[in-house]
Amino acid sequence: MLQTLRNLERRVLPHGAGDLVRQLLLFAIAYYAYLIVRGAVDGKGAVAAWNATKVINLEHSLHVFIEPSVQSWAASKSWLADFAAWWYINCHFVITSSSLVFIYIFRNEAFYFVRNMFMCAMGIALVGYTVYPTAPPRLMPEWGFTDTVAAFTHVRADGGAVSALLNLYAAVPSMHVCFALMIGWTLMRLVKPTPLKVFWFLYPFLVAFVVVATGNHYVFDAALGALTAAASALMASQLLARWRPQAWSFQRSAAEATA
């Protein structure tokens, strides 16, 4: 029994309790800094709406302003609209968090690279939300958008106030898409069953559809979210991993990786 408990501890805590606490603290600090900066744009509703209009005009000029059509198509199928709203509300945080836990416990040698990607991505997002606050499509009904999440939950965010932990104007970049890419394509490389590889490859595309269909992001935001993920992966591999190659490089073997 004692040996079983020790084996379980080694599985759950590959580098001891101190390492787990350190990772939790890093994510907690990054997450709350992310939320606080998002809330710092209180009172910038007019600027956010103007920036959203510029995004829409840019998409018009590029002939990619498809969001109202996508949302209208999804709304015509009530089950699809409800699924998209449910997925948007529940799965972003749940899947991201549970995936990070899975990687830490079962693919620990890759965890520190993934963690560094997330730290870089959150840093980029803080700059984006501060410099370019943007109203999401659901707050721009004059362009044909509706708030399908509010229709699903019967709770409406009216855009009138932004608390320290909630910002209605954080559309650019889409961190839903960014996180989905960093988690999805990492797990695609780490899991063995082919069906799981296919699922994780497609997962970012599902998330991109959901954020557009629910009126929470523009195609422009999704593209910038993907670029944020790519930039974060590049920083983690070409900068941080070269600084500490034994600890912070992406590894799929059982080689030691510590932070």
N, C-alpha and C positions, 0 to 999 in steps of 0.2 A: 504493500500500500504506500509506504513512504517513498519507494522508488518511483511508483506511478505518479505521485504528487510532484516529485522532482522533475520527472520527464514532462509533465504538464506545465510546470513553471518554466522550464526551458523553452517549451513551445510557445507559450503565451508571452513570455518575457525573454526573448532571445539574448538580450544584453543587460538583463536585470531591471529592477523596478526603477532605478534612477534614470535609465535611458527612456523608459516609457513616460515618466513624469516630464522629462525634458521635451519630448516630442509634443505632448499635450499642451505644455506651456507655450511652445513656439506657435502652434496652431491657434491657441486661444488669443495670444497677443496679436497675431496677424489678423485674425478674424474680427476682433473688436476694434482694432485700428481701422480696418476696412469699413466696419459699420459706422464708426464715429466720423470718418471722413465723408462717407456717404451722407450723413446727417448734416454736415457742415454747409451744405448748399441751401439751407433753409432761407426762404425769401427770394430765391432765384427762379421762381416759377416762370416769369416772363422771359428770362434768358433761356431757360430750358425749352420753352415752347418755340422760341425763335430758332434755337439750334435744331430742334426737331424739324421745323419747316425747311431749314437748309438741307438736312439729310433727305427729306422727301423730294425736294427740288433736284438734288444730286441724283437720286435714284430715277426720277423722271427723265433727266437728261441722258442717263445711261440705259433707259428703257428696262429697268429692273424693279419698278414700283409695282410689285405683285402682291403685297401684303393684304390689301382689302379683298382681292380675289381669292387668295388662299383662305382668309378668315371666313369669307362668305361661303366658300365651298365646304369648309369644315362645319360651319353652322347649319348647313342644309342637311347634315347627317347628325342628329342629336346625340347619338352614341359616341361619335367621333369628337364632337365639341366637348362633351362631358369627360371623355377619356383625356383629351388634351389638357383641360382645366385641372383634372385630378392629378395628372402626371406632373404638371407644372407646380402644383402646390406641394406635392408629397415626395416626389422622387429625386429632385435635385439634391437636397441635403441628405436624404436617406441613403441614396445610392453612393454618393460621393463619400460620405462618412464610413459606411459599411465597407466600401471598396478599400479605403485607406486602412481600415482595421484588418481586412483580409490580407492585404499586401504586407503589413507590418508583421503579422503572425506567421503567414505561410510562405511569403516571398520576401523575407526581411532584407535579403541582399540587394533588392531593388528599391526598397522603401525610401532610402535617404536621397536617392536621385529624384524620386517622385516628390518627396517633401520639398526639395529645393526648387523644383518646377513650380509648385504651388506658392512658395514664398515669393518667387520672382513675379508670378502672374498677379498675385494680390498687390504687389508693389506697383506694377504697371496700371492696374485697375484704379488704385488710389489717385494716381496722376490723372487718368482719364476722367474720373468723376469730378475731380476738383477743377480741372482746366476746361472741360467741355460738358457741363451738366445738360442732359437731354431728356425731354419728356418722352415716355414710351408711347407707342401708337394708341393704346387704350385711352390716353388722355388727350387725344386729338380727334374727337368725333367728327369734326368738320371735314375730315378727309375720308370719312366712311368707315372709321374703325368703331368697334364696340368692345366693351369689357366683358369678355366671356367668362373670365374667372369670377367676377362679381356676380354674373348671372347664375353661375354654378353654386357659389357659396352663399348668395344673398347678402353679402357684406361688401360694401363699396368703399374703396379708397378714393376720397373726393379730390385729392390733390391740394387741399387747402392748407395743410400743415405738414411739416416734416419734422419728426422727432429726432433725437440724437441717434437713435438706432434704426431709423427707417427713412429712406430717401426715395421719393417717387420719381426722381429725375436721374436715375443711374442706368440709362439705356446703353450707353457707349463706354466700353465694349460689353458684349454679352458674356458674362462670366458663366452663365448656364452652358453655353457652347464651349467656352474655354475649358471649364472643368470636365465636361463630357469628353472632349478630345483627349485631355491629359489622362483621364481614368480609362476611357474606352480603349484607346490604342495602346496604352501600357498593358492592360489586362489581355488584350489580343495577343501580345507577345509573351505573356507569362502563363496563360492557361494552355492546356493540351487538347481537350476535346474540340473537334472541328466545329460543332454547333455553337459552342461558347465563343470560339474565335470569330465566327460569323456575327454573333450577337454583338460582341464588343466592337467589332468594326462598324456595324450599322448604328450603334447606340448614339454617336454624335449627330448623325443625320436625323434620327428620331427626335432628339432634343431640339435641333434647329427647326424642325417642322413645328414642334409644340410651341416654342417661344414666339414664332410668327403667327400661328393659328390662334393663339390666345391674345394676341395684340400686345404682347409685352416687349417685343423687340422688332426692329427693322432688319431686313436682309443685310444692310450696311453694318449693323451691330454684330450680327452673327459672323460676318466676314472679319470684322475687327477682333471678335472673340477668338476666331481661329488663328488669326495672326498673333494675338497675344499668347496663345498656347504654343505656337511655333517659336516665337521669340523666347519664351520661357524655357522651352526645351533646349534651344540653342545656348542660352545663358548657362543652364544647368550642365550641359555637356561640354561646351567649349571654354567656359570660364571656371565654374565651380568644380567640376569633375577633374579638370587639369590641375587645380590647386590642391585637391586631396583625392587623387585617383583611387586609392584603396578604399576610401570611405564613401565617396560621393559619385562614383561612376555607376552607370546602369549595369547591373549584373543579374544574370538569370541562373547562375550556378549557386551552390551553397557556400561560396567563398565568403569570408568574413567581411562585414561592412559595419563600421561603427561611426558614430557622430560625436 
